[in-house]
Each structure stands twice: as structure tokens, then as C-alpha cells.
Amino acid sequence: MYSHAMSRRLPQDSVADPASEFVTALTSALREYGLDELSDAQRAQLARHYAMMRVWNRRINLTRIIAPEEAARLHYADSLAGGRFLGAAQTILDIGSGAGFPAIPLAVLRPDVQVTALEANQKKSLFLAEAADALTLPNFKVATARVESFDLSAFDLLTSRALDRAEEVLPAVIERMTERQRFMLYGATDLLGKLTTRLAGDFTIQTHAIPQSAARLVAIFSRR
């Protein structure tokens, strides 16, 4: 009932017609990041998600970054930059997905990979579920649970970006990984430093700079 009531209250024309500025900004951001071009269908899916996020953000706190150019660069291109490091992963769990980053861009980029967004906040989880329906993403699903009580073992790749209390929560997540799993962190260099000092296990860490950023990176953790 909550879902249908909220859908009726939202201005449907805003959801259906994402700003053309975002599409232009996204194309430019992908070029600046050195990322592959998306298909027309993929661009339309991400534009739809952006339009929904903008509208829902008036009701719930999804993100403070909502302007078309900033969102295209700092949310979408940033998330898609991690697509280069998926390797052979066929299942991905995005921990603390929030508005859907990087889960939704990765699901759009790689329709052959099953992506699950793990989100404990029920309102944000509802947004993600409605976005999945609107974008027609059969390879994307939502799990509403806390990571501490969620079974991580079924996923090839774990990932997280802008998680609340990341330096407290993520060390335990990384230490729960099996030898076949990897963890992909989107974050700043200082967060990586804090995580490495808290880890008890023996891990290898590969770091990759995020284009157009002096401090942000993608770090891949795996067991030795």
C-alpha cells in the first residue's frame, strides 16, 4: 500500500521525462572518464533512474548530489568506472546501496550479471524496487536487511560505495569473505587506510584511481 500511495502522489511527468541536461552530462562524463559508450537503451535506463531519484529525493533523503552534471559524474560515471574490474563475477552484492550506486549502473552496464542491492532502510529499499520495475531490469533485485545478518556466501563479488559507518562495518564484511570472493570498495584513500588497519586477515589489495578524481579510488580485496 505504501508503494502505490507514494506512486500516486509523485508527479508522474517528472518521473517519465528526465532532464535532457542529464543525458548530455552523462555522455560527456563517460568520455572524460575514458569509459565505453552506452547504448541508447542503457542511457535511457540511467536517465529514468535519475529522474525517479530526483523526484523521490523530495520525500526521502536519497542523496545530496542531485544537479544533472554532478550526478552524472559523481554518481553514474563513478559507479560505471568499477565495471572494468568485475572480472568473471556473475553475482554481485551491493552493500548499503542507498539510491542504487553502484548497483543500478552496474546492472544496466552488465545485463549478463545478477546484481543484488542490499539496503536496510525500508524507504530506500522501496525506491530501489520501484526503480527496478521502471527500468525493466530482470538482472537486478533488492534485499532489505542489515549486512551483519545477511548471508554473503552466494555472491562472487561484494561491493560498497558511500556506506554509513563504513570503517566500522566493512572490516567484518571483508573478513567474512571466502577464498573465491572479492570485495570492491569505492572510496577515498583515507577510508582505505582506516580499513586496512582494522583487518585481521591476510588480504591482497589492488587499487585503481577513479578518473577525474585526486582522492577517490576503487580497491579490490581478495584473500591471499
SEKENU-135429 format. One record per residue: z, y, x of N, C-alpha, C in turn; residue number from 1; chain; residue in one letter. Coordinates in steps of 0.02 Angstrom, whole numbers, always signed. Layout:
BEGIN
> nz, ny, nx, caz, cay, cax, cz, cy, cx, num, cadena, residuo
> Z, Y, X, Z, Y, X, Z, Y, X, NUM, A, A
...
END
This chain:
BEGIN
> nz, ny, nx, caz, cay, cax, cz, cy, cx, num, cadena, residuo
> +0, -60, +41, +0, +0, +0, +0, +63, +43, 1, A, M
> +37, +61, +97, +39, +120, +141, -31, +135, +167, 2, A, Y
> -66, +83, +187, -133, +92, +216, -180, +124, +166, 3, A, S
> -182, +98, +104, -228, +125, +55, -208, +196, +35, 4, A, H
> -143, +209, +29, -120, +276, +10, -140, +326, +63, 5, A, A
> -130, +308, +127, -148, +354, +181, -222, +366, +182, 6, A, M
> -262, +313, +171, -334, +321, +172, -357, +369, +118, 7, A, S
> -325, +367, +59, -345, +412, +5, -327, +484, +22, 8, A, R
> -273, +494, +60, -251, +562, +75, -292, +595, +130, 9, A, R
> -323, +554, +172, -359, +582, +229, -426, +611, +207, 10, A, L
> -447, +667, +236, -512, +695, +220, -568, +650, +247, 11, A, P
> -601, +614, +202, -649, +564, +223, -709, +593, +259, 12, A, Q
> -729, +654, +243, -786, +683, +277, -771, +695, +351, 13, A, D
> -706, +710, +367, -688, +720, +437, -691, +655, +475, 14, A, S
> -670, +600, +441, -671, +535, +473, -742, +511, +484, 15, A, V
> -786, +524, +435, -853, +496, +437, -900, +535, +483, 16, A, A
> -884, +598, +498, -929, +640, +538, -895, +667, +600, 17, A, D
> -889, +627, +652, -857, +651, +713, -895, +709, +743, 18, A, P
> -860, +752, +778, -889, +813, +806, -945, +796, +855, 19, A, A
> -1001, +831, +850, -1056, +819, +896, -1037, +838, +967, 20, A, S
> -988, +884, +973, -965, +903, +1040, -937, +843, +1078, 21, A, E
> -904, +798, +1041, -875, +739, +1074, -930, +694, +1102, 22, A, F
> -982, +682, +1063, -1036, +639, +1086, -1068, +668, +1149, 23, A, V
> -1080, +733, +1149, -1109, +766, +1208, -1062, +761, +1267, 24, A, T
> -997, +773, +1254, -947, +770, +1308, -940, +699, +1335, 25, A, A
> -944, +649, +1293, -938, +580, +1315, -996, +561, +1360, 26, A, L
> -1056, +580, +1341, -1115, +566, +1382, -1108, +598, +1451, 27, A, T
> -1085, +660, +1451, -1076, +696, +1515, -1021, +664, +1557, 28, A, S
> -966, +644, +1525, -910, +614, +1561, -929, +548, +1593, 29, A, A
> -968, +507, +1557, -989, +443, +1585, -1032, +454, +1647, 30, A, L
> -1075, +505, +1644, -1117, +521, +1702, -1074, +544, +1760, 31, A, R
> -1026, +587, +1748, -982, +612, +1801, -941, +556, +1832, 32, A, E
> -921, +507, +1792, -881, +451, +1817, -924, +398, +1851, 33, A, Y
> -990, +405, +1848, -1034, +355, +1877, -1035, +291, +1838, 34, A, G
> -1022, +294, +1773, -1020, +235, +1731, -1088, +223, +1697, 35, A, L
> -1101, +162, +1678, -1163, +145, +1645, -1167, +179, +1577, 36, A, D
> -1228, +195, +1557, -1239, +223, +1490, -1219, +173, +1437, 37, A, E
> -1194, +199, +1381, -1180, +157, +1323, -1240, +157, +1277, 38, A, L
> -1245, +106, +1235, -1297, +104, +1185, -1281, +155, +1130, 39, A, S
> -1330, +169, +1089, -1319, +215, +1032, -1264, +188, +987, 40, A, D
> -1264, +123, +976, -1213, +93, +933, -1143, +100, +963, 41, A, A
> -1138, +90, +1028, -1073, +97, +1061, -1048, +169, +1059, 42, A, Q
> -1092, +216, +1071, -1072, +287, +1067, -1049, +304, +997, 43, A, R
> -1084, +277, +947, -1065, +290, +877, -996, +261, +862, 44, A, A
> -981, +202, +889, -916, +171, +877, -860, +214, +907, 45, A, Q
> -870, +237, +969, -818, +278, +1001, -811, +345, +967, 46, A, L
> -867, +373, +944, -863, +437, +908, -825, +428, +842, 47, A, A
> -836, +372, +809, -800, +357, +747, -724, +352, +761, 48, A, R
> -707, +316, +814, -636, +311, +833, -607, +379, +848, 49, A, H
> -643, +421, +884, -618, +488, +900, -607, +528, +836, 50, A, Y
> -654, +525, +789, -647, +562, +727, -587, +539, +687, 51, A, A
> -576, +473, +685, -517, +447, +650, -453, +469, +684, 52, A, M
> -453, +465, +750, -394, +484, +788, -376, +557, +776, 53, A, M
> -426, +600, +773, -414, +671, +761, -382, +683, +694, 54, A, R
> -404, +647, +643, -377, +656, +576, -307, +626, +570, 55, A, V
> -299, +565, +595, -233, +533, +591, -181, +569, +633, 56, A, W
> -203, +603, +684, -156, +638, +727, -119, +694, +691, 57, A, N
> -146, +715, +635, -112, +766, +594, -52, +735, +557, 58, A, R
> -52, +669, +549, +0, +634, +512, +51, +601, +559, 59, A, R
> +26, +571, +612, +70, +538, +660, +52, +559, +730, 60, A, I
> +99, +555, +775, +87, +579, +843, +52, +525, +885, 61, A, N
> -15, +527, +884, -53, +479, +922, -65, +503, +994, 62, A, L
> -82, +567, +1001, -98, +594, +1067, -95, +670, +1066, 63, A, T
> -80, +699, +1124, -83, +772, +1131, -151, +794, +1155, 64, A, R
> -193, +747, +1178, -260, +763, +1203, -309, +750, +1147, 65, A, I
> -333, +802, +1114, -375, +795, +1056, -439, +835, +1059, 66, A, I
> -443, +886, +1103, -505, +925, +1110, -562, +880, +1133, 67, A, A
> -623, +890, +1107, -678, +843, +1122, -689, +830, +1196, 68, A, P
> -694, +882, +1237, -709, +872, +1308, -653, +836, +1344, 69, A, E
> -590, +856, +1329, -533, +824, +1362, -526, +751, +1341, 70, A, E
> -534, +738, +1276, -528, +670, +1251, -582, +625, +1279, 71, A, A
> -644, +650, +1281, -699, +611, +1308, -687, +591, +1380, 72, A, A
> -659, +636, +1418, -649, +623, +1490, -584, +585, +1503, 73, A, R
> -528, +611, +1476, -462, +585, +1495, -442, +523, +1456, 74, A, L
> -471, +511, +1397, -457, +451, +1359, -512, +399, +1366, 75, A, H
> -573, +418, +1348, -627, +369, +1342, -658, +350, +1408, 76, A, Y
> -681, +399, +1447, -710, +383, +1513, -658, +351, +1558, 77, A, A
> -597, +377, +1555, -542, +348, +1594, -532, +274, +1578, 78, A, D
> -531, +258, +1512, -522, +189, +1491, -581, +146, +1512, 79, A, S
> -642, +172, +1504, -702, +133, +1521, -708, +121, +1596, 80, A, L
> -677, +164, +1636, -678, +153, +1709, -647, +86, +1727, 81, A, A
> -600, +63, +1688, -569, -2, +1701, -614, -61, +1686, 82, A, G
> -668, -48, +1649, -714, -102, +1631, -746, -134, +1692, 83, A, G
> -747, -99, +1748, -777, -127, +1809, -735, -183, +1839, 84, A, R
> -672, -188, +1818, -626, -234, +1851, -602, -291, +1806, 85, A, F
> -639, -304, +1753, -619, -357, +1707, -632, -426, +1736, 86, A, L
> -679, -430, +1782, -694, -495, +1812, -716, -546, +1761, 87, A, G
> -689, -606, +1766, -708, -660, +1720, -662, -663, +1659, 88, A, A
> -620, -614, +1649, -573, -615, +1592, -610, -621, +1526, 89, A, A
> -587, -665, +1484, -614, -673, +1416, -565, -651, +1363, 90, A, Q
> -501, -642, +1383, -450, -619, +1336, -408, -565, +1370, 91, A, T
> -399, -509, +1335, -362, -452, +1362, -307, -433, +1313, 92, A, I
> -248, -418, +1340, -193, -391, +1301, -177, -322, +1326, 93, A, L
> -183, -271, +1283, -167, -202, +1300, -96, -188, +1275, 94, A, D
> -51, -177, +1321, +20, -170, +1305, +37, -97, +1291, 95, A, I
> +64, -83, +1231, +80, -15, +1211, +17, +25, +1200, 96, A, G
> -27, +0, +1157, -95, +27, +1151, -97, +97, +1121, 97, A, S
> -48, +116, +1081, -46, +184, +1054, -105, +199, +1010, 98, A, G
> -146, +248, +1030, -206, +266, +992, -264, +220, +1006, 99, A, A
> -254, +172, +1052, -306, +123, +1065, -338, +127, +1133, 100, A, G
> -301, +154, +1182, -328, +161, +1250, -288, +118, +1299, 101, A, F
> -322, +76, +1337, -394, +68, +1343, -425, +16, +1296, 102, A, P
> -386, -12, +1249, -408, -70, +1211, -474, -59, +1174, 103, A, A
> -479, -5, +1136, -539, +4, +1095, -601, +19, +1138, 104, A, I
> -598, +64, +1187, -657, +72, +1230, -678, +8, +1264, 105, A, P
> -630, -33, +1287, -648, -95, +1320, -679, -145, +1271, 106, A, L
> -653, -147, +1210, -681, -192, +1159, -752, -170, +1141, 107, A, A
> -764, -105, +1138, -832, -80, +1124, -878, -96, +1183, 108, A, V
> -853, -86, +1243, -894, -97, +1303, -913, -171, +1310, 109, A, L
> -865, -216, +1296, -875, -287, +1308, -864, -328, +1244, 110, A, R
> -913, -330, +1200, -906, -368, +1138, -897, -443, +1149, 111, A, P
> -910, -468, +1210, -902, -538, +1226, -830, -556, +1244, 112, A, D
> -787, -505, +1251, -717, -515, +1271, -671, -502, +1212, 113, A, V
> -621, -546, +1202, -573, -536, +1148, -517, -490, +1171, 114, A, Q
> -507, -435, +1136, -457, -385, +1155, -403, -381, +1101, 115, A, V
> -341, -386, +1122, -284, -378, +1075, -244, -317, +1095, 116, A, T
> -232, -273, +1047, -190, -214, +1057, -119, -230, +1035, 117, A, A
> -72, -227, +1080, -2, -239, +1064, +33, -173, +1056, 118, A, L
> +58, -160, +996, +89, -96, +981, +150, -106, +936, 119, A, E
> +209, -85, +960, +270, -96, +922, +279, -47, +865, 120, A, A
> +251, +13, +871, +258, +64, +818, +213, +46, +759, 121, A, N
> +242, +38, +700, +204, +13, +643, +150, +62, +620, 122, A, Q
> +163, +127, +623, +113, +176, +602, +53, +176, +649, 123, A, K
> +67, +173, +714, +12, +170, +763, -26, +104, +756, 124, A, K
> +11, +50, +743, -21, -15, +732, -67, -13, +672, 125, A, S
> -46, +21, +620, -87, +29, +560, -151, +67, +576, 126, A, L
> -144, +121, +614, -203, +158, +634, -252, +114, +672, 127, A, F
> -227, +74, +719, -271, +30, +757, -306, -20, +713, 128, A, L
> -271, -48, +664, -302, -97, +619, -357, -65, +577, 129, A, A
> -344, -4, +553, -394, +30, +513, -454, +50, +556, 130, A, E
> -441, +70, +618, -495, +87, +664, -538, +26, +677, 131, A, A
> -507, -32, +687, -545, -93, +700, -592, -109, +642, 132, A, A
> -568, -99, +580, -610, -111, +522, -667, -60, +519, 133, A, D
> -652, +3, +531, -702, +56, +526, -756, +48, +579, 134, A, A
> -737, +25, +639, -784, +18, +694, -821, -49, +693, 135, A, L
> -799, -94, +648, -828, -162, +645, -824, -195, +713, 136, A, T
> -763, -208, +735, -751, -238, +800, -722, -309, +790, 137, A, L
> -764, -359, +784, -738, -427, +774, -700, -454, +834, 138, A, P
> -709, -424, +893, -675, -448, +953, -611, -410, +967, 139, A, N
> -586, -373, +917, -526, -332, +926, -476, -348, +871, 140, A, F
> -413, -359, +891, -361, -368, +841, -297, -334, +864, 141, A, K
> -251, -328, +818, -189, -291, +830, -129, -337, +820, 142, A, V
> -81, -332, +866, -18, -368, +859, +38, -316, +858, 143, A, A
> +80, -319, +807, +135, -272, +800, +199, -305, +823, 144, A, T
> +218, -291, +885, +278, -323, +914, +296, -286, +979, 145, A, A
> +357, -298, +1001, +379, -272, +1066, +358, -322, +1119, 146, A, R
> +339, -296, +1177, +315, -339, +1230, +368, -387, +1255, 147, A, V
> +432, -367, +1251, +486, -409, +1275, +489, -476, +1238, 148, A, E
> +467, -476, +1174, +471, -537, +1134, +403, -568, +1120, 149, A, S
> +351, -544, +1153, +283, -566, +1139, +261, -617, +1192, 150, A, F
> +226, -669, +1170, +201, -721, +1216, +139, -695, +1252, 151, A, D
> +144, -686, +1317, +89, -659, +1357, +43, -713, +1385, 152, A, L
> +62, -776, +1378, +30, -830, +1416, -42, -844, +1396, 153, A, S
> -63, -822, +1337, -130, -839, +1313, -185, -793, +1339, 154, A, A
> -167, -742, +1379, -215, -691, +1398, -232, -694, +1472, 155, A, F
> -296, -685, +1486, -319, -685, +1556, -298, -621, +1592, 156, A, D
> -303, -566, +1557, -290, -500, +1587, -243, -461, +1544, 157, A, L
> -190, -435, +1573, -144, -389, +1540, -160, -319, +1565, 158, A, L
> -154, -270, +1521, -167, -201, +1542, -121, -154, +1506, 159, A, T
> -112, -95, +1536, -70, -44, +1505, -88, +24, +1532, 160, A, S
> -83, +74, +1488, -100, +143, +1506, -55, +189, +1465, 161, A, R
> -19, +232, +1499, +24, +283, +1466, +77, +251, +1421, 162, A, A
> +106, +196, +1444, +159, +164, +1406, +225, +202, +1415, 163, A, L
> +261, +212, +1360, +327, +243, +1364, +373, +199, +1406, 164, A, D
> +413, +230, +1449, +460, +196, +1493, +426, +142, +1535, 165, A, R
> +365, +157, +1559, +326, +108, +1595, +362, +80, +1655, 166, A, A
> +396, +123, +1693, +428, +98, +1754, +486, +52, +1740, 167, A, E
> +514, +55, +1678, +568, +10, +1659, +541, -54, +1628, 168, A, E
> +487, -49, +1589, +462, -106, +1551, +415, -150, +1591, 169, A, V
> +370, -120, +1630, +316, -158, +1660, +336, -206, +1716, 170, A, L
> +387, -192, +1757, +405, -242, +1808, +419, -311, +1778, 171, A, P
> +454, -314, +1723, +468, -378, +1691, +405, -411, +1665, 172, A, A
> +358, -370, +1640, +294, -396, +1616, +255, -427, +1674, 173, A, V
> +250, -391, +1729, +213, -416, +1787, +244, -480, +1814, 174, A, I
> +310, -483, +1814, +344, -542, +1841, +337, -603, +1795, 175, A, E
> +319, -592, +1733, +307, -647, +1686, +237, -677, +1693, 176, A, R
> +194, -647, +1732, +126, -671, +1739, +124, -740, +1771, 177, A, M
> +75, -780, +1750, +61, -843, +1782, +13, -831, +1840, 178, A, T
> -1, -883, +1878, -46, -876, +1935, -118, -860, +1914, 179, A, E
> -137, -880, +1854, -206, -868, +1832, -215, -799, +1801, 180, A, R
> -161, -764, +1788, -165, -699, +1754, -167, -642, +1803, 181, A, Q
> -194, -585, +1779, -193, -523, +1817, -167, -467, +1771, 182, A, R
> -141, -415, +1802, -117, -356, +1765, -155, -295, +1791, 183, A, F
> -185, -257, +1745, -222, -197, +1762, -185, -136, +1737, 184, A, M
> -159, -97, +1785, -121, -37, +1769, -166, +25, +1776, 185, A, L
> -167, +66, +1724, -195, +133, +1730, -136, +180, +1740, 186, A, Y
> -136, +218, +1794, -78, +262, +1804, -85, +306, +1866, 187, A, G
> -34, +345, +1876, -33, +390, +1934, -3, +352, +1994, 188, A, A
> -16, +379, +2053, +7, +347, +2115, +83, +342, +2117, 189, A, T
> +118, +392, +2088, +191, +389, +2090, +218, +332, +2046, 190, A, D
> +185, +318, +1989, +206, +262, +1947, +196, +196, +1984, 191, A, L
> +140, +188, +2018, +128, +128, +2057, +183, +117, +2109, 192, A, L
> +203, +171, +2142, +256, +166, +2192, +322, +144, +2161, 193, A, G
> +338, +171, +2103, +400, +152, +2069, +399, +79, +2048, 194, A, K
> +341, +55, +2024, +337, -14, +2003, +345, -62, +2061, 195, A, L
> +311, -47, +2116, +313, -94, +2173, +383, -101, +2202, 196, A, T
> +423, -48, +2198, +492, -53, +2224, +537, -95, +2179, 197, A, T
> +517, -105, +2116, +558, -143, +2069, +537, -215, +2062, 198, A, R
> +479, -233, +2089, +455, -302, +2080, +492, -350, +2125, 199, A, L
> +512, -407, +2096, +548, -458, +2134, +502, -511, +2162, 200, A, A
> +443, -520, +2131, +397, -573, +2153, +352, -551, +2209, 201, A, G
> +307, -596, +2229, +260, -583, +2283, +191, -573, +2253, 202, A, D
> +165, -512, +2256, +102, -495, +2222, +54, -461, +2271, 203, A, F
> -10, -471, +2257, -61, -430, +2290, -80, -374, +2242, 204, A, T
> -95, -316, +2269, -113, -258, +2228, -176, -226, +2256, 205, A, I
> -227, -223, +2215, -289, -189, +2233, -291, -123, +2195, 206, A, Q
> -306, -69, +2228, -307, -3, +2196, -378, +25, +2198, 207, A, T
> -396, +59, +2144, -462, +90, +2137, -452, +159, +2107, 208, A, H
> -476, +210, +2141, -470, +278, +2116, -510, +287, +2052, 209, A, A
> -482, +322, +2004, -519, +341, +1944, -561, +402, +1961, 210, A, I
> -625, +400, +1948, -668, +457, +1964, -643, +522, +1932, 211, A, P
> -656, +577, +1965, -638, +644, +1941, -563, +655, +1936, 212, A, Q
> -524, +615, +1973, -451, +623, +1971, -424, +616, +2042, 213, A, S
> -379, +661, +2060, -349, +658, +2127, -288, +611, +2130, 214, A, A
> -258, +597, +2072, -195, +560, +2073, -196, +495, +2033, 215, A, A
> -244, +487, +1987, -243, +428, +1943, -285, +372, +1973, 216, A, R
> -264, +311, +1958, -297, +252, +1986, -291, +193, +1937, 217, A, L
> -331, +142, +1952, -324, +77, +1920, -298, +29, +1973, 218, A, V
> -242, -3, +1959, -212, -50, +2006, -213, -120, +1975, 219, A, A
> -237, -169, +2013, -241, -238, +1988, -188, -280, +2024, 220, A, I
> -141, -308, +1986, -88, -350, +2013, -106, -424, +2001, 221, A, F
> -96, -464, +2051, -103, -537, +2043, -51, -571, +2089, 222, A, S
> -33, -632, +2071, +14, -669, +2112, -20, -696, +2174, 223, A, R
> +17, -697, +2228, -11, -724, +2291, -21, -800, +2286, 224, A, R
END
